[in-house]
Amino acid sequence: MPARSGIQYLQGLRERPGEVWLSGQRVADLASHPGLSCCTRSAALYDMQLDPEHLGEMTHRSTRSDQRVGMSFVTPQTQQDLEGG
């Protein structure tokens, strides 16, 4: 999946909510539920990965699609990978 903006992330939560239950209640809208406000706060990280200032640190070019993808999709293979080198 290519890197996406915070708005795209929240839109994805709304379009594909899955099945989430919180305190015995099914959550219909993950993006706006007060008990899951961490979801909306994390949207800023998605915006950061598209910011030209952080693009190289937070994304890499996929060898499969040639699109920029988040570094969270990289599986570290070495100690250097874990250290971000």
N, CA, C and O atoms as a Maestro MAE file, in Angstrom:
{
 s_m_m2io_version
 :::
 2.0.0
}

f_m_ct {
 s_m_title
 :::
 protein
 m_atom[340] {
  # First column is atom index #
  i_m_mmod_type
  r_m_x_coord
  r_m_y_coord
  r_m_z_coord
  i_m_residue_number
  s_m_chain_name
  s_m_pdb_residue_name
  s_m_pdb_atom_name
  i_m_atomic_number
  :::
  1 25 0.850 -1.173 0.000 1 A "MET " " N  " 7
  2 3 0.000 0.000 0.000 1 A "MET " " CA " 6
  3 2 0.897 1.238 0.000 1 A "MET " " C  " 6
  4 15 1.794 1.351 0.835 1 A "MET " " O  " 8
  5 25 0.665 2.149 -0.914 2 A "PRO " " N  " 7
  6 3 1.498 3.352 -0.953 2 A "PRO " " CA " 6
  7 2 1.257 4.230 0.273 2 A "PRO " " C  " 6
  8 15 0.221 4.139 0.931 2 A "PRO " " O  " 8
  9 25 2.232 5.072 0.557 3 A "ALA " " N  " 7
  10 3 2.090 6.026 1.658 3 A "ALA " " CA " 6
  11 2 0.841 6.861 1.414 3 A "ALA " " C  " 6
  12 15 0.508 7.184 0.274 3 A "ALA " " O  " 8
  13 25 0.156 7.203 2.493 4 A "ARG " " N  " 7
  14 3 -1.080 7.975 2.354 4 A "ARG " " CA " 6
  15 2 -1.138 9.081 3.394 4 A "ARG " " C  " 6
  16 15 -0.395 9.073 4.375 4 A "ARG " " O  " 8
  17 25 -2.025 10.022 3.163 5 A "SER " " N  " 7
  18 3 -2.177 11.176 4.052 5 A "SER " " CA " 6
  19 2 -3.037 10.795 5.258 5 A "SER " " C  " 6
  20 15 -3.648 9.727 5.289 5 A "SER " " O  " 8
  21 25 -3.071 11.675 6.233 6 A "GLY " " N  " 7
  22 3 -3.913 11.462 7.407 6 A "GLY " " CA " 6
  23 2 -5.381 11.374 7.043 6 A "GLY " " C  " 6
  24 15 -6.113 10.556 7.600 6 A "GLY " " O  " 8
  25 25 -5.813 12.203 6.117 7 A "ILE " " N  " 7
  26 3 -7.211 12.175 5.682 7 A "ILE " " CA " 6
  27 2 -7.517 10.838 5.007 7 A "ILE " " C  " 6
  28 15 -8.583 10.261 5.225 7 A "ILE " " O  " 8
  29 25 -6.596 10.350 4.197 8 A "GLN " " N  " 7
  30 3 -6.803 9.056 3.551 8 A "GLN " " CA " 6
  31 2 -6.844 7.926 4.579 8 A "GLN " " C  " 6
  32 15 -7.624 6.985 4.437 8 A "GLN " " O  " 8
  33 25 -6.014 8.017 5.604 9 A "TYR " " N  " 7
  34 3 -6.007 7.026 6.686 9 A "TYR " " CA " 6
  35 2 -7.365 6.990 7.388 9 A "TYR " " C  " 6
  36 15 -7.944 5.918 7.565 9 A "TYR " " O  " 8
  37 25 -7.872 8.155 7.786 10 A "LEU " " N  " 7
  38 3 -9.162 8.225 8.482 10 A "LEU " " CA " 6
  39 2 -10.296 7.776 7.569 10 A "LEU " " C  " 6
  40 15 -11.226 7.104 8.016 10 A "LEU " " O  " 8
  41 25 -10.221 8.142 6.300 11 A "GLN " " N  " 7
  42 3 -11.235 7.708 5.341 11 A "GLN " " CA " 6
  43 2 -11.222 6.179 5.226 11 A "GLN " " C  " 6
  44 15 -12.279 5.555 5.126 11 A "GLN " " O  " 8
  45 25 -10.034 5.582 5.241 12 A "GLY " " N  " 7
  46 3 -9.921 4.135 5.188 12 A "GLY " " CA " 6
  47 2 -10.546 3.465 6.402 12 A "GLY " " C  " 6
  48 15 -11.156 2.402 6.281 12 A "GLY " " O  " 8
  49 25 -10.397 4.082 7.573 13 A "LEU " " N  " 7
  50 3 -11.037 3.543 8.778 13 A "LEU " " CA " 6
  51 2 -12.553 3.555 8.642 13 A "LEU " " C  " 6
  52 15 -13.238 2.638 9.094 13 A "LEU " " O  " 8
  53 25 -13.059 4.598 8.020 14 A "ARG " " N  " 7
  54 3 -14.513 4.709 7.853 14 A "ARG " " CA " 6
  55 2 -15.031 3.727 6.789 14 A "ARG " " C  " 6
  56 15 -16.104 3.143 6.943 14 A "ARG " " O  " 8
  57 25 -14.263 3.555 5.722 15 A "GLU " " N  " 7
  58 3 -14.703 2.692 4.621 15 A "GLU " " CA " 6
  59 2 -14.552 1.207 4.929 15 A "GLU " " C  " 6
  60 15 -15.339 0.389 4.454 15 A "GLU " " O  " 8
  61 25 -13.547 0.858 5.721 16 A "ARG " " N  " 7
  62 3 -13.285 -0.546 6.053 16 A "ARG " " CA " 6
  63 2 -13.111 -0.673 7.566 16 A "ARG " " C  " 6
  64 15 -12.008 -0.926 8.048 16 A "ARG " " O  " 8
  65 25 -14.198 -0.497 8.308 17 A "PRO " " N  " 7
  66 3 -14.077 -0.421 9.760 17 A "PRO " " CA " 6
  67 2 -13.750 -1.734 10.458 17 A "PRO " " C  " 6
  68 15 -13.269 -1.717 11.591 17 A "PRO " " O  " 8
  69 25 -13.994 -2.858 9.819 18 A "GLY " " N  " 7
  70 3 -13.782 -4.121 10.517 18 A "GLY " " CA " 6
  71 2 -14.814 -4.266 11.619 18 A "GLY " " C  " 6
  72 15 -15.880 -3.653 11.570 18 A "GLY " " O  " 8
  73 25 -14.500 -5.062 12.588 19 A "GLU " " N  " 7
  74 3 -15.416 -5.245 13.716 19 A "GLU " " CA " 6
  75 2 -14.662 -4.948 14.994 19 A "GLU " " C  " 6
  76 15 -13.848 -5.751 15.448 19 A "GLU " " O  " 8
  77 25 -14.935 -3.795 15.570 20 A "VAL " " N  " 7
  78 3 -14.261 -3.362 16.787 20 A "VAL " " CA " 6
  79 2 -15.316 -3.147 17.868 20 A "VAL " " C  " 6
  80 15 -16.341 -2.501 17.651 20 A "VAL " " O  " 8
  81 25 -15.030 -3.705 19.029 21 A "TRP " " N  " 7
  82 3 -15.918 -3.561 20.182 21 A "TRP " " CA " 6
  83 2 -15.143 -2.878 21.295 21 A "TRP " " C  " 6
  84 15 -13.974 -3.181 21.533 21 A "TRP " " O  " 8
  85 25 -15.802 -1.962 21.967 22 A "LEU " " N  " 7
  86 3 -15.187 -1.223 23.063 22 A "LEU " " CA " 6
  87 2 -16.193 -1.135 24.197 22 A "LEU " " C  " 6
  88 15 -17.284 -0.595 24.016 22 A "LEU " " O  " 8
  89 25 -15.845 -1.650 25.343 23 A "SER " " N  " 7
  90 3 -16.734 -1.648 26.516 23 A "SER " " CA " 6
  91 2 -18.092 -2.273 26.195 23 A "SER " " C  " 6
  92 15 -19.132 -1.770 26.621 23 A "SER " " O  " 8
  93 25 -18.069 -3.371 25.443 24 A "GLY " " N  " 7
  94 3 -19.298 -4.085 25.131 24 A "GLY " " CA " 6
  95 2 -20.148 -3.477 24.031 24 A "GLY " " C  " 6
  96 15 -21.238 -3.976 23.752 24 A "GLY " " O  " 8
  97 25 -19.677 -2.413 23.402 25 A "GLN " " N  " 7
  98 3 -20.424 -1.741 22.334 25 A "GLN " " CA " 6
  99 2 -19.630 -1.831 21.028 25 A "GLN " " C  " 6
  100 15 -18.413 -1.647 21.008 25 A "GLN " " O  " 8
  101 25 -20.343 -2.117 19.947 26 A "ARG " " N  " 7
  102 3 -19.675 -2.118 18.651 26 A "ARG " " CA " 6
  103 2 -19.418 -0.678 18.223 26 A "ARG " " C  " 6
  104 15 -20.296 0.178 18.330 26 A "ARG " " O  " 8
  105 25 -18.215 -0.422 17.740 27 A "VAL " " N  " 7
  106 3 -17.828 0.916 17.301 27 A "VAL " " CA " 6
  107 2 -18.137 1.034 15.816 27 A "VAL " " C  " 6
  108 15 -17.570 0.314 14.995 27 A "VAL " " O  " 8
  109 25 -19.039 1.947 15.478 28 A "ALA " " N  " 7
  110 3 -19.449 2.124 14.080 28 A "ALA " " CA " 6
  111 2 -18.443 2.965 13.302 28 A "ALA " " C  " 6
  112 15 -18.152 2.661 12.145 28 A "ALA " " O  " 8
  113 25 -17.907 4.017 13.919 29 A "ASP " " N  " 7
  114 3 -16.978 4.913 13.226 29 A "ASP " " CA " 6
  115 2 -15.712 5.042 14.066 29 A "ASP " " C  " 6
  116 15 -15.663 5.807 15.029 29 A "ASP " " O  " 8
  117 25 -14.689 4.276 13.683 30 A "LEU " " N  " 7
  118 3 -13.437 4.282 14.436 30 A "LEU " " CA " 6
  119 2 -12.788 5.661 14.463 30 A "LEU " " C  " 6
  120 15 -12.160 6.038 15.452 30 A "LEU " " O  " 8
  121 25 -12.941 6.403 13.385 31 A "ALA " " N  " 7
  122 3 -12.267 7.695 13.255 31 A "ALA " " CA " 6
  123 2 -12.844 8.767 14.163 31 A "ALA " " C  " 6
  124 15 -12.160 9.746 14.465 31 A "ALA " " O  " 8
  125 25 -14.089 8.608 14.607 32 A "SER " " N  " 7
  126 3 -14.674 9.674 15.425 32 A "SER " " CA " 6
  127 2 -15.071 9.220 16.829 32 A "SER " " C  " 6
  128 15 -15.545 10.036 17.619 32 A "SER " " O  " 8
  129 25 -14.892 7.962 17.154 33 A "HIS " " N  " 7
  130 3 -15.272 7.475 18.482 33 A "HIS " " CA " 6
  131 2 -14.334 8.068 19.533 33 A "HIS " " C  " 6
  132 15 -13.115 7.986 19.383 33 A "HIS " " O  " 8
  133 25 -14.887 8.666 20.600 34 A "PRO " " N  " 7
  134 3 -14.026 9.310 21.602 34 A "PRO " " CA " 6
  135 2 -13.067 8.339 22.294 34 A "PRO " " C  " 6
  136 15 -11.980 8.739 22.710 34 A "PRO " " O  " 8
  137 25 -13.453 7.085 22.421 35 A "GLY " " N  " 7
  138 3 -12.582 6.110 23.067 35 A "GLY " " CA " 6
  139 2 -11.407 5.684 22.208 35 A "GLY " " C  " 6
  140 15 -10.487 5.022 22.689 35 A "GLY " " O  " 8
  141 25 -11.435 6.055 20.955 36 A "LEU " " N  " 7
  142 3 -10.360 5.708 20.029 36 A "LEU " " CA " 6
  143 2 -9.724 6.959 19.432 36 A "LEU " " C  " 6
  144 15 -9.280 6.951 18.283 36 A "LEU " " O  " 8
  145 25 -9.683 8.009 20.200 37 A "SER " " N  " 7
  146 3 -9.142 9.277 19.698 37 A "SER " " CA " 6
  147 2 -7.682 9.141 19.281 37 A "SER " " C  " 6
  148 15 -7.167 9.971 18.531 37 A "SER " " O  " 8
  149 25 -7.016 8.094 19.768 38 A "CYS " " N  " 7
  150 3 -5.633 7.867 19.334 38 A "CYS " " CA " 6
  151 2 -5.566 7.670 17.820 38 A "CYS " " C  " 6
  152 15 -4.552 7.985 17.197 38 A "CYS " " O  " 8
  153 25 -6.635 7.153 17.232 39 A "CYS " " N  " 7
  154 3 -6.681 6.960 15.769 39 A "CYS " " CA " 6
  155 2 -6.577 8.296 15.047 39 A "CYS " " C  " 6
  156 15 -5.819 8.434 14.087 39 A "CYS " " O  " 8
  157 25 -7.331 9.267 15.507 40 A "THR " " N  " 7
  158 3 -7.308 10.563 14.827 40 A "THR " " CA " 6
  159 2 -5.993 11.291 15.097 40 A "THR " " C  " 6
  160 15 -5.494 12.003 14.226 40 A "THR " " O  " 8
  161 25 -5.427 11.122 16.291 41 A "ARG " " N  " 7
  162 3 -4.147 11.772 16.575 41 A "ARG " " CA " 6
  163 2 -3.026 11.175 15.730 41 A "ARG " " C  " 6
  164 15 -2.113 11.893 15.323 41 A "ARG " " O  " 8
  165 25 -3.084 9.871 15.462 42 A "SER " " N  " 7
  166 3 -2.021 9.249 14.680 42 A "SER " " CA " 6
  167 2 -2.090 9.643 13.203 42 A "SER " " C  " 6
  168 15 -1.139 9.401 12.459 42 A "SER " " O  " 8
  169 25 -3.186 10.237 12.777 43 A "ALA " " N  " 7
  170 3 -3.300 10.677 11.391 43 A "ALA " " CA " 6
  171 2 -2.208 11.685 11.040 43 A "ALA " " C  " 6
  172 15 -1.792 11.761 9.884 43 A "ALA " " O  " 8
  173 25 -1.744 12.451 12.007 44 A "ALA " " N  " 7
  174 3 -0.685 13.429 11.759 44 A "ALA " " CA " 6
  175 2 0.608 12.746 11.307 44 A "ALA " " C  " 6
  176 15 1.378 13.328 10.543 44 A "ALA " " O  " 8
  177 25 0.850 11.523 11.772 45 A "LEU " " N  " 7
  178 3 2.049 10.795 11.339 45 A "LEU " " CA " 6
  179 2 1.977 10.450 9.859 45 A "LEU " " C  " 6
  180 15 2.992 10.447 9.163 45 A "LEU " " O  " 8
  181 25 0.777 10.161 9.387 46 A "TYR " " N  " 7
  182 3 0.618 9.870 7.966 46 A "TYR " " CA " 6
  183 2 0.913 11.119 7.139 46 A "TYR " " C  " 6
  184 15 1.518 11.031 6.071 46 A "TYR " " O  " 8
  185 25 0.489 12.271 7.626 47 A "ASP " " N  " 7
  186 3 0.801 13.518 6.922 47 A "ASP " " CA " 6
  187 2 2.304 13.774 6.916 47 A "ASP " " C  " 6
  188 15 2.858 14.247 5.923 47 A "ASP " " O  " 8
  189 25 2.964 13.456 8.044 48 A "MET " " N  " 7
  190 3 4.410 13.679 8.134 48 A "MET " " CA " 6
  191 2 5.171 12.849 7.101 48 A "MET " " C  " 6
  192 15 6.152 13.320 6.526 48 A "MET " " O  " 8
  193 25 4.721 11.613 6.863 49 A "GLN " " N  " 7
  194 3 5.474 10.780 5.930 49 A "GLN " " CA " 6
  195 2 5.387 11.282 4.496 49 A "GLN " " C  " 6
  196 15 6.209 10.902 3.662 49 A "GLN " " O  " 8
  197 25 4.411 12.126 4.195 50 A "LEU " " N  " 7
  198 3 4.307 12.705 2.854 50 A "LEU " " CA " 6
  199 2 4.952 14.083 2.756 50 A "LEU " " C  " 6
  200 15 5.085 14.634 1.663 50 A "LEU " " O  " 8
  201 25 5.348 14.632 3.886 51 A "ASP " " N  " 7
  202 3 6.014 15.935 3.917 51 A "ASP " " CA " 6
  203 2 7.411 15.768 3.297 51 A "ASP " " C  " 6
  204 15 8.170 14.901 3.730 51 A "ASP " " O  " 8
  205 25 7.760 16.579 2.299 52 A "PRO " " N  " 7
  206 3 9.072 16.443 1.661 52 A "PRO " " CA " 6
  207 2 10.237 16.453 2.652 52 A "PRO " " C  " 6
  208 15 11.276 15.845 2.394 52 A "PRO " " O  " 8
  209 25 10.069 17.135 3.777 53 A "GLU " " N  " 7
  210 3 11.128 17.201 4.788 53 A "GLU " " CA " 6
  211 2 11.386 15.837 5.433 53 A "GLU " " C  " 6
  212 15 12.509 15.559 5.852 53 A "GLU " " O  " 8
  213 25 10.377 14.996 5.516 54 A "HIS " " N  " 7
  214 3 10.494 13.703 6.204 54 A "HIS " " CA " 6
  215 2 10.366 12.498 5.271 54 A "HIS " " C  " 6
  216 15 10.479 11.355 5.716 54 A "HIS " " O  " 8
  217 25 10.135 12.743 4.000 55 A "LEU " " N  " 7
  218 3 9.859 11.672 3.045 55 A "LEU " " CA " 6
  219 2 10.930 10.579 3.056 55 A "LEU " " C  " 6
  220 15 10.602 9.392 3.072 55 A "LEU " " O  " 8
  221 25 12.186 10.965 3.049 56 A "GLY " " N  " 7
  222 3 13.281 9.995 3.014 56 A "GLY " " CA " 6
  223 2 13.456 9.215 4.292 56 A "GLY " " C  " 6
  224 15 13.959 8.092 4.263 56 A "GLY " " O  " 8
  225 25 13.056 9.780 5.413 57 A "GLU " " N  " 7
  226 3 13.189 9.096 6.702 57 A "GLU " " CA " 6
  227 2 11.994 8.201 7.003 57 A "GLU " " C  " 6
  228 15 12.135 7.189 7.688 57 A "GLU " " O  " 8
  229 25 10.822 8.566 6.498 58 A "MET " " N  " 7
  230 3 9.601 7.857 6.875 58 A "MET " " CA " 6
  231 2 9.048 6.946 5.791 58 A "MET " " C  " 6
  232 15 8.102 6.196 6.033 58 A "MET " " O  " 8
  233 25 9.634 7.006 4.590 59 A "THR " " N  " 7
  234 3 9.164 6.145 3.499 59 A "THR " " CA " 6
  235 2 10.362 5.608 2.718 59 A "THR " " C  " 6
  236 15 11.490 6.078 2.867 59 A "THR " " O  " 8
  237 25 10.083 4.627 1.897 60 A "HIS " " N  " 7
  238 3 11.083 4.130 0.954 60 A "HIS " " CA " 6
  239 2 10.350 3.727 -0.318 60 A "HIS " " C  " 6
  240 15 9.133 3.540 -0.308 60 A "HIS " " O  " 8
  241 25 11.082 3.596 -1.396 61 A "ARG " " N  " 7
  242 3 10.477 3.216 -2.666 61 A "ARG " " CA " 6
  243 2 10.361 1.691 -2.720 61 A "ARG " " C  " 6
  244 15 11.351 0.975 -2.575 61 A "ARG " " O  " 8
  245 25 9.151 1.216 -2.929 62 A "SER " " N  " 7
  246 3 8.889 -0.212 -2.998 62 A "SER " " CA " 6
  247 2 9.506 -0.807 -4.260 62 A "SER " " C  " 6
  248 15 9.392 -0.238 -5.346 62 A "SER " " O  " 8
  249 25 10.157 -1.951 -4.108 63 A "THR " " N  " 7
  250 3 10.718 -2.626 -5.281 63 A "THR " " CA " 6
  251 2 9.622 -3.309 -6.087 63 A "THR " " C  " 6
  252 15 9.821 -3.615 -7.262 63 A "THR " " O  " 8
  253 25 8.470 -3.550 -5.474 64 A "ARG " " N  " 7
  254 3 7.359 -4.190 -6.183 64 A "ARG " " CA " 6
  255 2 6.538 -3.206 -7.014 64 A "ARG " " C  " 6
  256 15 6.202 -3.472 -8.168 64 A "ARG " " O  " 8
  257 25 6.221 -2.054 -6.396 65 A "SER " " N  " 7
  258 3 5.301 -1.129 -7.057 65 A "SER " " CA " 6
  259 2 5.958 0.164 -7.524 65 A "SER " " C  " 6
  260 15 5.363 0.921 -8.290 65 A "SER " " O  " 8
  261 25 7.173 0.418 -7.069 66 A "ASP " " N  " 7
  262 3 7.889 1.661 -7.334 66 A "ASP " " CA " 6
  263 2 7.207 2.874 -6.702 66 A "ASP " " C  " 6
  264 15 7.522 4.013 -7.048 66 A "ASP " " O  " 8
  265 25 6.267 2.634 -5.772 67 A "GLN " " N  " 7
  266 3 5.616 3.722 -5.040 67 A "GLN " " CA " 6
  267 2 6.287 3.879 -3.687 67 A "GLN " " C  " 6
  268 15 6.922 2.951 -3.186 67 A "GLN " " O  " 8
  269 25 6.141 5.063 -3.096 68 A "ARG " " N  " 7
  270 3 6.671 5.291 -1.760 68 A "ARG " " CA " 6
  271 2 5.748 4.602 -0.760 68 A "ARG " " C  " 6
  272 15 4.528 4.753 -0.824 68 A "ARG " " O  " 8
  273 25 6.332 3.854 0.154 69 A "VAL " " N  " 7
  274 3 5.574 3.174 1.202 69 A "VAL " " CA " 6
  275 2 6.202 3.502 2.552 69 A "VAL " " C  " 6
  276 15 7.384 3.836 2.637 69 A "VAL " " O  " 8
  277 25 5.391 3.402 3.607 70 A "GLY " " N  " 7
  278 3 5.869 3.705 4.951 70 A "GLY " " CA " 6
  279 2 6.943 2.739 5.408 70 A "GLY " " C  " 6
  280 15 6.919 1.559 5.058 70 A "GLY " " O  " 8
  281 25 7.884 3.241 6.191 71 A "MET " " N  " 7
  282 3 8.972 2.412 6.709 71 A "MET " " CA " 6
  283 2 8.460 1.303 7.622 71 A "MET " " C  " 6
  284 15 9.170 0.327 7.863 71 A "MET " " O  " 8
  285 25 7.254 1.440 8.128 72 A "SER " " N  " 7
  286 3 6.711 0.400 9.004 72 A "SER " " CA " 6
  287 2 6.503 -0.919 8.255 72 A "SER " " C  " 6
  288 15 6.299 -1.956 8.885 72 A "SER " " O  " 8
  289 25 6.551 -0.893 6.919 73 A "PHE " " N  " 7
  290 3 6.401 -2.113 6.129 73 A "PHE " " CA " 6
  291 2 7.738 -2.791 5.843 73 A "PHE " " C  " 6
  292 15 7.776 -3.838 5.197 73 A "PHE " " O  " 8
  293 25 8.831 -2.202 6.317 74 A "VAL " " N  " 7
  294 3 10.154 -2.781 6.095 74 A "VAL " " CA " 6
  295 2 10.449 -3.768 7.225 74 A "VAL " " C  " 6
  296 15 10.342 -3.420 8.401 74 A "VAL " " O  " 8
  297 25 10.815 -4.981 6.870 75 A "THR " " N  " 7
  298 3 11.215 -5.969 7.870 75 A "THR " " CA " 6
  299 2 12.722 -5.859 8.062 75 A "THR " " C  " 6
  300 15 13.491 -6.121 7.137 75 A "THR " " O  " 8
  301 25 13.144 -5.470 9.270 76 A "PRO " " N  " 7
  302 3 14.595 -5.356 9.506 76 A "PRO " " CA " 6
  303 2 15.285 -6.716 9.348 76 A "PRO " " C  " 6
  304 15 14.781 -7.740 9.809 76 A "PRO " " O  " 8
  305 25 16.429 -6.703 8.698 77 A "GLN " " N  " 7
  306 3 17.204 -7.932 8.486 77 A "GLN " " CA " 6
  307 2 18.505 -7.929 9.285 77 A "GLN " " C  " 6
  308 15 19.080 -8.985 9.548 77 A "GLN " " O  " 8
  309 25 18.965 -6.739 9.670 78 A "THR " " N  " 7
  310 3 20.230 -6.624 10.378 78 A "THR " " CA " 6
  311 2 20.083 -5.659 11.548 78 A "THR " " C  " 6
  312 15 19.071 -4.970 11.676 78 A "THR " " O  " 8
  313 25 21.091 -5.620 12.390 79 A "GLN " " N  " 7
  314 3 21.129 -4.661 13.497 79 A "GLN " " CA " 6
  315 2 21.105 -3.238 12.947 79 A "GLN " " C  " 6
  316 15 20.463 -2.357 13.519 79 A "GLN " " O  " 8
  317 25 21.799 -3.018 11.844 80 A "GLN " " N  " 7
  318 3 21.825 -1.689 11.213 80 A "GLN " " CA " 6
  319 2 20.428 -1.275 10.751 80 A "GLN " " C  " 6
  320 15 20.044 -0.113 10.882 80 A "GLN " " O  " 8
  321 25 19.677 -2.226 10.213 81 A "ASP " " N  " 7
  322 3 18.300 -1.931 9.813 81 A "ASP " " CA " 6
  323 2 17.491 -1.458 11.017 81 A "ASP " " C  " 6
  324 15 16.718 -0.505 10.914 81 A "ASP " " O  " 8
  325 25 17.665 -2.113 12.136 82 A "LEU " " N  " 7
  326 3 16.927 -1.749 13.354 82 A "LEU " " CA " 6
  327 2 17.299 -0.359 13.844 82 A "LEU " " C  " 6
  328 15 16.471 0.357 14.407 82 A "LEU " " O  " 8
  329 25 18.538 0.008 13.624 83 A "GLU " " N  " 7
  330 3 19.023 1.314 14.062 83 A "GLU " " CA " 6
  331 2 18.698 2.408 13.055 83 A "GLU " " C  " 6
  332 15 18.967 3.583 13.308 83 A "GLU " " O  " 8
  333 25 18.127 2.037 11.928 84 A "GLY " " N  " 7
  334 3 17.738 3.034 10.930 84 A "GLY " " CA " 6
  335 2 18.865 3.452 10.013 84 A "GLY " " C  " 6
  336 15 18.773 4.501 9.376 84 A "GLY " " O  " 8
  337 25 19.909 2.681 9.923 85 A "GLY " " N  " 7
  338 3 21.061 3.038 9.104 85 A "GLY " " CA " 6
  339 2 21.005 2.425 7.800 85 A "GLY " " C  " 6
  340 15 21.905 2.626 6.985 85 A "GLY " " O  " 8
  :::
 }
 m_bond[339] {
  # First column is bond index #
  i_m_from
  i_m_to
  i_m_order
  :::
  1 1 2 1
  2 2 3 1
  3 3 4 2
  4 3 5 1
  5 5 6 1
  6 6 7 1
  7 7 8 2
  8 7 9 1
  9 9 10 1
  10 10 11 1
  11 11 12 2
  12 11 13 1
  13 13 14 1
  14 14 15 1
  15 15 16 2
  16 15 17 1
  17 17 18 1
  18 18 19 1
  19 19 20 2
  20 19 21 1
  21 21 22 1
  22 22 23 1
  23 23 24 2
  24 23 25 1
  25 25 26 1
  26 26 27 1
  27 27 28 2
  28 27 29 1
  29 29 30 1
  30 30 31 1
  31 31 32 2
  32 31 33 1
  33 33 34 1
  34 34 35 1
  35 35 36 2
  36 35 37 1
  37 37 38 1
  38 38 39 1
  39 39 40 2
  40 39 41 1
  41 41 42 1
  42 42 43 1
  43 43 44 2
  44 43 45 1
  45 45 46 1
  46 46 47 1
  47 47 48 2
  48 47 49 1
  49 49 50 1
  50 50 51 1
  51 51 52 2
  52 51 53 1
  53 53 54 1
  54 54 55 1
  55 55 56 2
  56 55 57 1
  57 57 58 1
  58 58 59 1
  59 59 60 2
  60 59 61 1
  61 61 62 1
  62 62 63 1
  63 63 64 2
  64 63 65 1
  65 65 66 1
  66 66 67 1
  67 67 68 2
  68 67 69 1
  69 69 70 1
  70 70 71 1
  71 71 72 2
  72 71 73 1
  73 73 74 1
  74 74 75 1
  75 75 76 2
  76 75 77 1
  77 77 78 1
  78 78 79 1
  79 79 80 2
  80 79 81 1
  81 81 82 1
  82 82 83 1
  83 83 84 2
  84 83 85 1
  85 85 86 1
  86 86 87 1
  87 87 88 2
  88 87 89 1
  89 89 90 1
  90 90 91 1
  91 91 92 2
  92 91 93 1
  93 93 94 1
  94 94 95 1
  95 95 96 2
  96 95 97 1
  97 97 98 1
  98 98 99 1
  99 99 100 2
  100 99 101 1
  101 101 102 1
  102 102 103 1
  103 103 104 2
  104 103 105 1
  105 105 106 1
  106 106 107 1
  107 107 108 2
  108 107 109 1
  109 109 110 1
  110 110 111 1
  111 111 112 2
  112 111 113 1
  113 113 114 1
  114 114 115 1
  115 115 116 2
  116 115 117 1
  117 117 118 1
  118 118 119 1
  119 119 120 2
  120 119 121 1
  121 121 122 1
  122 122 123 1
  123 123 124 2
  124 123 125 1
  125 125 126 1
  126 126 127 1
  127 127 128 2
  128 127 129 1
  129 129 130 1
  130 130 131 1
  131 131 132 2
  132 131 133 1
  133 133 134 1
  134 134 135 1
  135 135 136 2
  136 135 137 1
  137 137 138 1
  138 138 139 1
  139 139 140 2
  140 139 141 1
  141 141 142 1
  142 142 143 1
  143 143 144 2
  144 143 145 1
  145 145 146 1
  146 146 147 1
  147 147 148 2
  148 147 149 1
  149 149 150 1
  150 150 151 1
  151 151 152 2
  152 151 153 1
  153 153 154 1
  154 154 155 1
  155 155 156 2
  156 155 157 1
  157 157 158 1
  158 158 159 1
  159 159 160 2
  160 159 161 1
  161 161 162 1
  162 162 163 1
  163 163 164 2
  164 163 165 1
  165 165 166 1
  166 166 167 1
  167 167 168 2
  168 167 169 1
  169 169 170 1
  170 170 171 1
  171 171 172 2
  172 171 173 1
  173 173 174 1
  174 174 175 1
  175 175 176 2
  176 175 177 1
  177 177 178 1
  178 178 179 1
  179 179 180 2
  180 179 181 1
  181 181 182 1
  182 182 183 1
  183 183 184 2
  184 183 185 1
  185 185 186 1
  186 186 187 1
  187 187 188 2
  188 187 189 1
  189 189 190 1
  190 190 191 1
  191 191 192 2
  192 191 193 1
  193 193 194 1
  194 194 195 1
  195 195 196 2
  196 195 197 1
  197 197 198 1
  198 198 199 1
  199 199 200 2
  200 199 201 1
  201 201 202 1
  202 202 203 1
  203 203 204 2
  204 203 205 1
  205 205 206 1
  206 206 207 1
  207 207 208 2
  208 207 209 1
  209 209 210 1
  210 210 211 1
  211 211 212 2
  212 211 213 1
  213 213 214 1
  214 214 215 1
  215 215 216 2
  216 215 217 1
  217 217 218 1
  218 218 219 1
  219 219 220 2
  220 219 221 1
  221 221 222 1
  222 222 223 1
  223 223 224 2
  224 223 225 1
  225 225 226 1
  226 226 227 1
  227 227 228 2
  228 227 229 1
  229 229 230 1
  230 230 231 1
  231 231 232 2
  232 231 233 1
  233 233 234 1
  234 234 235 1
  235 235 236 2
  236 235 237 1
  237 237 238 1
  238 238 239 1
  239 239 240 2
  240 239 241 1
  241 241 242 1
  242 242 243 1
  243 243 244 2
  244 243 245 1
  245 245 246 1
  246 246 247 1
  247 247 248 2
  248 247 249 1
  249 249 250 1
  250 250 251 1
  251 251 252 2
  252 251 253 1
  253 253 254 1
  254 254 255 1
  255 255 256 2
  256 255 257 1
  257 257 258 1
  258 258 259 1
  259 259 260 2
  260 259 261 1
  261 261 262 1
  262 262 263 1
  263 263 264 2
  264 263 265 1
  265 265 266 1
  266 266 267 1
  267 267 268 2
  268 267 269 1
  269 269 270 1
  270 270 271 1
  271 271 272 2
  272 271 273 1
  273 273 274 1
  274 274 275 1
  275 275 276 2
  276 275 277 1
  277 277 278 1
  278 278 279 1
  279 279 280 2
  280 279 281 1
  281 281 282 1
  282 282 283 1
  283 283 284 2
  284 283 285 1
  285 285 286 1
  286 286 287 1
  287 287 288 2
  288 287 289 1
  289 289 290 1
  290 290 291 1
  291 291 292 2
  292 291 293 1
  293 293 294 1
  294 294 295 1
  295 295 296 2
  296 295 297 1
  297 297 298 1
  298 298 299 1
  299 299 300 2
  300 299 301 1
  301 301 302 1
  302 302 303 1
  303 303 304 2
  304 303 305 1
  305 305 306 1
  306 306 307 1
  307 307 308 2
  308 307 309 1
  309 309 310 1
  310 310 311 1
  311 311 312 2
  312 311 313 1
  313 313 314 1
  314 314 315 1
  315 315 316 2
  316 315 317 1
  317 317 318 1
  318 318 319 1
  319 319 320 2
  320 319 321 1
  321 321 322 1
  322 322 323 1
  323 323 324 2
  324 323 325 1
  325 325 326 1
  326 326 327 1
  327 327 328 2
  328 327 329 1
  329 329 330 1
  330 330 331 1
  331 331 332 2
  332 331 333 1
  333 333 334 1
  334 334 335 1
  335 335 336 2
  336 335 337 1
  337 337 338 1
  338 338 339 1
  339 339 340 2
  :::
 }
}
